[in-house]
């Protein structure tokens, strides 16, 4: 199954929200040779030293060439190559630009991917990562002290400095996502002990058609299912709009996780591939590598939507009307 143009996935979230972890698992499902991971944060206008001198954070739209990002995404969507800037987060400086040829799937992750409407319109699927702020701060301290050479005090000070821009520019983008993903500790589990005990809550907006999971015995279909099922699906409202909410507990049994995976793939059109990768759901926790069923199932659900987008593109090329969903 192929499309005449690349399928673009946008993943937006604040710094250290888990964008890279989610992206790499999705690429594993779709086939690394068929996926380009495209960092939207490479379009910063200023390096780290210049930002400090100007008193601006990378979260501010004025600190980024969003018009060039938009133009490059439009080119990629048309199947054209781009010469992309490259920002080295470990040094805070720019390096040699990268010549990017479009592949069948392009995953675009960054801070401001949904800020402009023309940029949002480039994406077939839009995902916003929305971890609780106290958990994101733990992740950012761990990442920036182990991989980017900061001290704990420097990271905490930078978080405070960025908070007004996070509130003004990053979090409002949540409303444009087709899926909102929140990993969170179960009640009573301290943050410092929640490394491999994170539940996930997925808000599924009707802007794209989601797979029908209501037939699964392992899925509880109302609030009363709490405590009886490790996987629950319910109707709710988000920002005043009707949504489906899918919740998966960290302790979901492998058998239930496999059943949910099979059901997700079963919703694809008949000629679409049903991947079954083993190298998903893995993440770094300090110096350890751990596995999470909720993470793996989230990666599978997003990959499903990318494969579904290929099918919808092919239907459109044949003059068949698209199925329900879409539009903000």
JOSUL-V584877 format. One record per backbone hydrogen bond with DSSP energy under -1.0 kcal/mol. CO is the residue of the C=O (numbers start at 1). NH is the residue of the N-H. If there is no record, write none. Layout:
BEGIN
[[CO NH] [CO NH]]
END
This chain:
BEGIN
[[7 106] [8 124] [8 125] [9 108] [10 127] [11 110] [12 129] [14 17] [18 22] [19 23] [20 24] [21 25] [22 26] [23 27] [24 28] [25 29] [26 30] [27 31] [31 34] [32 35] [34 105] [36 107] [38 109] [39 42] [40 43] [43 65] [47 51] [48 52] [49 53] [50 54] [51 55] [51 56] [57 60] [60 63] [61 64] [63 45] [64 66] [65 69] [66 70] [67 71] [68 72] [69 73] [70 74] [71 75] [72 76] [73 77] [74 78] [75 80] [76 79] [82 100] [84 98] [86 95] [88 92] [92 48] [93 88] [98 84] [100 82] [104 7] [105 36] [106 9] [107 38] [108 11] [109 40] [110 13] [112 115] [116 120] [117 121] [119 122] [120 123] [125 10] [126 178] [126 179] [127 12] [128 181] [132 136] [133 137] [134 138] [135 139] [136 140] [137 141] [138 142] [139 143] [140 144] [141 145] [142 146] [143 147] [144 150] [151 155] [152 156] [153 157] [154 158] [155 159] [156 160] [157 161] [158 162] [159 163] [162 166] [163 167] [164 168] [165 169] [165 170] [166 171] [170 173] [171 174] [172 175] [173 176] [174 177] [178 205] [179 128] [180 203] [181 130] [182 201] [184 199] [186 189] [190 193] [191 194] [194 197] [199 184] [200 248] [201 182] [202 246] [203 180] [204 244] [205 208] [207 326] [213 216] [216 219] [220 233] [222 225] [223 226] [225 228] [225 229] [230 249] [231 220] [232 247] [234 245] [236 243] [238 241] [241 238] [243 236] [244 204] [245 234] [246 202] [247 232] [248 200] [249 252] [253 257] [254 258] [255 259] [256 260] [257 261] [258 262] [259 263] [260 264] [261 265] [262 266] [264 267] [265 268] [269 272] [278 280] [281 292] [283 290] [285 288] [288 285] [290 283] [292 296] [293 297] [294 298] [295 299] [296 300] [297 301] [298 302] [299 303] [300 304] [301 305] [302 306] [303 307] [304 308] [305 309] [306 310] [307 311] [308 312] [309 313] [310 314] [311 315] [312 316] [313 317] [314 318] [315 320] [316 319]]
END
